[in-house]
């Protein structure tokens, strides 16, 4: 997998055709990954690059609007004054502008494709609490059932809150614990009892079964989507 550098648009040779080639090659990888139902890390990368380019475009326009301008013409009949820029954009900025105009819609379209796949996966995902739930659900276990696979993967999770741009966000960290095969499972409650026996520091841990009706790539799709959806589920049930 070849990622797109943070400053790909301005670093190295700034040429419209060259940057177009780089972006299209990257988006081809994205498309192939999405077609295989592998959402991450490309989906989060696309969000980052799209926001980055939109911000850059807006700041560039803001800078251009604040260039010193000279009065060019006064139309007294229409009560209108026309100005011309005292500082004109050079070839470099014209190339940047062309690259931005090409790149932003392309990345936005790829993002829309990824969002469509994410929504479809989300619609086929169920979250179910196991046993009696504790008052505190910011840490515990999640059991992943991936389609018709007989293996159930167990992860310990912990929700942390961090601040960014004066806003609070929730993040979920996971640690792989163990796996159970279907033939060894009597019930999901029995898995929870086994987990309590193995770690007595959590006498009644919050435990959730997350079942995907679709069989998904674990690392690239199921696990990251499950983490995001569990954060939303817990936050919703707290409100």
N, C-alpha and C positions, 0 to 999 in steps of 0.2 A: 504494500500500500504506500502510495506516494502522497504526502500531505501537501497542502498549500501553505507556504510560509506567511507569517503575519503581514509582512511588508512586501508581498509578492508584486503588488502593483507599481511600486516605486523603486524597488531594488534592481540592480543590474541594468540591463539594456531596456530602456523605456521606449518601446515601439508597439504601436497598436496591433499589428499582425502577430508579433512575437507573443505578446501578452494574451491575445486571443487564443493562440495555439496552446499556451500553458493552461489557461482556464478550461478550454474544451477537453483537453487530455485529462484534467482533474475531474471534470464533470462526467466524463465517460466512466471513470472508476466508480464514482458515486452511483451512477445509473446501474452499473453491473452489480454493485453491492446491494442496492435497494431491490433489484430484481431477484436476488437470492435471499430476500427478507433479512438482510444484515443492515440494521439501521445505524449502529454506532461503530466507530466514533464520527462517521460522516455527518449525521444529523446535527449533532452539537457543533461540529466544525462549520457547517453551512450557516447556522444561526449566528455564530461569531463573525464569520466573514461578511455576511449580509449587513449586520449592524455596523461593522467596522467601515464598510464602503459607503453606506448611507450617511454615517457621521462625517466621514471624510469629504463626501460630496457637499454636504450642508455647510461645513466649515470653509470649504473652498469657495463656495458661493458667497458666504458671509464676508470673506476676505476681499473678494472681487467687488462687492457692493460698497466696501469702505475705502476703495482706492480713491485718490484725489481725482476730481472731475472738473473739467472746464466747461463753461457755458458755450454752447455751439450755436444755438438759434433760439430766438424768442418769437412765438406766434401770438401776437396780441389779439388776433381775431378769435382764437380758440383758448386764449389764456393758458398757453402751454409753453414750457421751456424745455429744450433738448440739450443734453450734455454729452460730452465725449470723454472717454477715460484718458487720464493723463498717463497712466501706465497700462500698456497693452500686454496681453498674455503672449508669452513667447511660444515657440514650437513645442517645448517640453510640456507646458501646461495644456496646450491643445491636444497633445497625445494622451495626457492623463484624463482629460475630459472625455475623449472618445472611448478610452478604455472603460471608464466609469459607466458611460451610457450603454455600453455593450454588456458589461459584467453584471450590473445590478439586476436587470430583468432575468438574466440566465440563472443566477444563483437563487433568485426568488422563485423561479419556476421549479428548480430542483428541490427547494425547501417545501414547496407545495406538494410535490410527489412524496417526499418523506413523511409529511404530515398526514397525507391520505393513508399511507401504510400504517403509520402509528395509530391512527384512529381505528383502523380495521382490526389491528391487534388488540387495542384497548377494548373494543366491543366483544372480543372473544376471550376476555380475561375476567376471572372471578376471584374475589378475595373473601375468605370465610374465617372468622375467628374460631379458634379451637379451645374448647373447655371454658372454664370460668375465667373471665378477663379481669386483670388487676386494675386498680385505679390509674396507675402510671403505665402508659403504653409506649413511652419513648425508647424503650429497649426491650429486647426479647428475641424471638426466633421467627423465621419465615421458612415455610416448607414449599418448595417449588415442584409442581407436577407439570411436566412438559408434554402436552399432547397425550398420546397413548403410550409413552415410554413407561417402562415398569420401574425405573429408578426415580426416587424422590430425593432431591438434594435439600439439605438443611443448612441454613445460614443464620448466624447470630447477627442481629442488627442493632444499631444505635442511631437515633436521630439527634443531630446537633443543629444549633441555630447560629448563623453568622450574619454579620451586618455588612451591607455593600451599598454605597451611595445613600446612606442614612435609612435604608430599608432592611428589614429582617427577612432572611431566607432560611428554609429548612434543608438540611442535607442528611442523607442516610448512608452510613458506613456499614459495610458487611464483612463478615469473616466466615469462610466456609468451615462447617463443623463435621458433617458426616453425610452418608447417603444410606437410604433404605430401599430395598427392592420390594416390589409389590407382594411377593409371596411371603415376605417376612413381616408384613404389616397387618396387624389385626384391626387397628383403627388409628386414626390420627391422634386420638386421645392417648393411645399407648405410646406413640412417639413422644408426645409431650412429657409423659411420665418418665420415660427413659432419659430425656434431656434433663429433667429435674434431678434424677439420680446421679447423673454425671457432673452436674454443677449445682451444688447445694446453696450457692450464694443467691440463686434466684428461685425461691420456694414456689412461686406461681408466676412464671414469666408470661408476658403477652406472647401468644403464638398464633400465627396466621397461615392458613393454606392459601397459596396463590396458584390457581390452576389455569393454564392456557389450553383452550380447546384445540389450538393450532400447535403443531410441533415446530419449534423455532430454534434458531441458532442460540445457544445459551449465552455466551459472552457478548456477542454483538447485538443481541436483541432481547431475549427473555429476561435475563438478569437486570440490565439497566432499566427496561420498561417496568418490571416488577417493583424495583426500588422506587421509581418515580410515582407509580400508582399507589404503593403502600404509604408513602409520605402524604399523598393527597387524601387517602382513605382515613388515616389516623387523624389528620388535621380536621377533616370534615366531621368526624365523630366526636371531636373535642368541642367544636363550636355549638 
